Amino acid sequence: MSNDTAGAPPCAAPDFHPRKPKLALPKLACDTHAHILGPIAKYAYSPARVYTPPDCLLNDYQKMLATLGVQRAVLVQPSVYGSDNTVMLEAMKAAGSALRGVAVVENDVSDAKLKMLNAAGVRGVRVNIVDVKDRKPGTLPMAELTALARRISPMGWHMEFLMHCDEFPDMDRTFADFPVDIVLGHLGYMKTSLGVQNAGFQALLRLMQAGKAWVKFTGPYRISSEVLPHADTNALAHALIAANAARVLWGSDWPHVMVKSAMPNDGDLCDLLLAWIPDAVTREQVLVNNPAKLYGF
């Protein structure tokens, strides 16, 4: 393990002064996607990482949640720690029952380790095929993934993928008989310029309609060709809601690692929900009911 930044350039810090959003969030709203990073002086980053973040600590994150009016949250293991979930688990322990986790594990993880993670509040496994070196686009190690999915299925876990849906036009067939639900972030993680008729996006919609996939409304700056309020993401959001509003989640994507454009304020990002999900009843479903079901709050 190393904190040397050679080959893993530093990335910008989030705006540590979040603004209160115009939108009043419902009670028990849940942020389903965030990372705790650091302190770097205590926890070493993986030498295989592709970026080096600054310290983004639990108290910083909790301040942001309080400003937005969010009571529940899900921490997702960031790629910079590989399969060492220590930082995430310690944050979950410190925060108590308001946090759940999505861990990264090796394919040969022991049953005892999985049981420990489950007891700690982990409710899923993350598979990142984007932030890795020498990646072959459009490929998934389905035999290994299926074997792991069979092992986590009895605990009611899901498998979260960081992947670009447009690379997988047969996604609905690939995951038709997968042992657990899958979750994709960043509205499918497809550039908005490809449009809602893209074959991979349409396959994702079919998976949602079949009740086998969930999608997080996160990181619009990762897919948009426009500045805030990223209006070109609205069509994707509306299509996902229309496909199955019971399989949509929302997340802050804090601390917005590897953002190449201007760093957004979390209050402004929260207000995108007004355009993404104009109906208040549906917003409450996405912010409260759906995450309560998936993460077991």
C-alpha angles and dihedrals in degrees: 000000000000144000094202108127096212108131091001107079121209117259129213123270120244122254100274090198105070118190123227108257123237088233116082106219120220121255113279093020111171132216103209100188128051140120133220112213126189157287084233090202090064107031122047121219123232115266087224093063122119097212139027115224129199121243110293104175137192094255090053090051094046090051089055093048092050091051091051093044096245119151102179133045145177121218116209122204108251121224093241091075097045109204094336100109095178098115093048093046093049091051091049091050092049094048097045127203095350092077134067128181144219110207137199114229137175118251090248095050111150123249088238091057092050091051090050091051091048092051089050092057102265111148104175149016124245123219114192116194095161107058094053131103123249093012120175107220120235097022132116129181092234097172092057093041093050092049091052092044090056089055096050096041096084089059092054092245127151133213118241118204128201096205141126109254092206089067090062112057089163094050094123091056094041092056099030093110099025111144095235139029116271127221127205126193136213095038088297094321094256126137109257090229089073091066134215093286092066109128095234093048091049090050088052090052090053091051089052091049088053089053093242101109137051125198128206120218095222141129102017088173088066094062106022127098090199135071123249128337083038092212091179089072093062095083091054092047093049092049091051092049091048091050094055123333089189089068099051125103134180130223138175095221086217128207088028097223120201095013106163096190129060112314108255125225113240092229090059092047091051090054090060085080088076090065097033095049109017094173112086094209092053090046090056090050091052096043100040118010101041097050091043088058099043098042099033101241 
